[in-house]
Amino acid sequence: MVITKQEIEEQFNKWNGIIFNNELPTPHFEVCHTKSFLGQFQWRNVLGERTYKIRVSTFYDRPFDYYVDTIVHEMLHFYIRYNNIKDTSSHGRIWKKYAADISKKYGLNIARTSPTGGGVSEAVLEKKRQSKNINENVVICKLKDGKYGAAVIPPTKIPAFARGFANWNYVTDYKIVRAPWSQTFNLRHLRTRCGIRTIKKEIYDELLSNPILRV
């Protein structure tokens, strides 16, 4: 199944009362289709005013219980941040203890990493089916260890990323291509700095068949 924003908010309100004594203020909620995370808690401090957001990915078709675990996972991050509790890391000693206690008491499965559930969700597949006119800029690389890599880069930052990959010692050769979303939806999406994940050679060859951008 694919969870909705309304269902995320309902689960937040439910577990805020059960676990956190309604201590957490209502954040913004967002449903996205990214593969890079199942859930994410974000906060910002602008001119002394804090804003909070919980994001849940519907990239995978997951059972409802898995979504609940993800929501409570992010609520625990929220609780620690909201109360300025010092931990050893994002999923540090305190977070792990809270997660274990909550899981045992309420029959949940709050862990650092959660199962994805089923395959790619119908929402993502439908977007893929309709993606003939959606294109993205992809850097494809040959790496020093003989492997291949690829990542999607923002259209407004092509020159900056081109310079970054040109000067990256780990990369022996790179090209930037214009590829359809059906080939790119499960690649890593970069925002501010260079990074790469390895891909199979056949995927590299498929991406290489697209038009090459001249930077």
Beta strands, then each sheet from edge to edge (+ up, - down):
strand 1: 28-32
strand 2: 39-46
strand 3: 49-57
strand 4: 135-143
strand 5: 148-153
strand 6: 171-180
strand 7: 197-199
sheet 1: 1+ 3+ 2-
sheet 2: 6+ 4- 5+ 7-
end
